Amino acid sequence: MLRSLFVAALAVAFVTPAFASPDLKPLKRVEPDYPVEAMRAGTEGFVEVEFSVDAAGKVESVSVVNAQPARVFERSAVAAVKKWSFAPGGGRGKVRLDFAL
């Protein structure tokens, strides 16, 4: 049990910003949760998403461009990016989220 908690504490998702629009200024970034099933299986991977930001700075839409392995981390990545906020102005962005234990 203690070992499981220790492993859970070490599991993180790293975000490598690669915003397509230089006008996007991040104000709030929420890190994605590491899926429990992936953590138990020792699975690592990444998700690349594209997103659009409205004039108020809220993320409007998020779409997965690439993910390895498929159907493991996408839900967590999309949910996190939808919680991000940016300085007002709007635009489009692209980011890769790496999931590593």
C-alpha positions in Angstrom: 0.0 0.0 0.0 2.8 2.5 1.0 4.7 1.6 -2.2 1.5 2.3 -4.3 1.2 5.8 -2.7 4.9 6.5 -3.3 4.6 5.5 -7.0 1.4 7.6 -7.3 3.2 10.6 -5.9 6.0 10.2 -8.4 3.8 9.9 -11.5 3.6 13.2 -13.3 2.7 14.5 -16.7 5.1 16.9 -18.2 4.0 19.7 -20.5 6.3 20.9 -23.3 4.8 24.2 -24.5 4.8 24.6 -28.2 2.2 27.3 -28.8 1.5 27.9 -32.5 0.5 31.5 -31.9 3.0 33.8 -30.3 0.1 35.9 -29.1 -1.0 33.2 -26.6 0.2 34.2 -23.1 -0.6 31.4 -20.6 -2.2 32.6 -17.3 -3.3 29.2 -15.8 -2.1 25.8 -16.7 -3.6 22.6 -15.1 -1.5 19.5 -15.3 -3.3 16.4 -16.5 -4.0 13.5 -14.1 -2.1 10.3 -14.7 -4.6 7.6 -15.5 -4.6 5.0 -12.7 -4.7 2.1 -15.1 -1.7 3.4 -17.0 0.1 4.0 -13.7 -0.5 0.4 -12.6 0.6 -1.0 -15.9 3.7 1.2 -16.0 2.6 2.8 -19.2 4.3 6.0 -20.4 3.5 8.1 -23.5 2.4 11.4 -24.9 -0.5 13.3 -26.4 -0.3 16.2 -28.9 -3.3 18.5 -28.9 -4.3 21.5 -30.9 -6.7 24.0 -29.3 -8.4 27.3 -29.9 -8.7 30.2 -27.5 -11.6 32.7 -27.6 -11.2 36.5 -27.3 -11.7 36.3 -23.5 -8.8 33.8 -23.1 -10.8 30.6 -22.5 -10.0 27.4 -24.3 -12.9 26.8 -26.7 -12.0 23.5 -28.3 -9.3 20.8 -28.0 -8.5 18.1 -30.5 -6.0 15.3 -30.3 -3.5 15.3 -33.1 -1.3 12.4 -32.1 -1.1 10.0 -29.1 1.2 7.2 -28.1 -0.1 4.7 -27.0 -3.6 5.4 -28.4 -6.6 5.7 -26.2 -4.6 5.8 -22.9 -3.9 9.4 -22.1 -6.1 11.4 -24.4 -9.1 11.9 -22.0 -6.8 13.2 -19.3 -4.9 15.5 -21.6 -8.0 17.1 -23.2 -9.6 17.6 -19.8 -6.5 19.4 -18.5 -6.1 21.7 -21.6 -9.8 22.7 -21.4 -9.0 24.1 -17.9 -6.2 26.3 -19.1 -6.7 30.1 -19.5 -4.8 32.7 -21.5 -4.5 36.5 -21.6 -7.4 38.0 -23.6 -6.9 38.0 -27.4 -7.6 34.5 -28.7 -5.7 32.3 -31.1 -4.7 28.8 -31.8 -2.1 26.6 -30.1 -0.5 23.2 -30.1 1.1 21.4 -27.2 2.6 18.0 -26.4 1.9 16.5 -23.0 4.4 13.8 -22.0 3.3 11.2 -19.4 6.2 9.7 -17.6 6.5 7.6 -14.4 
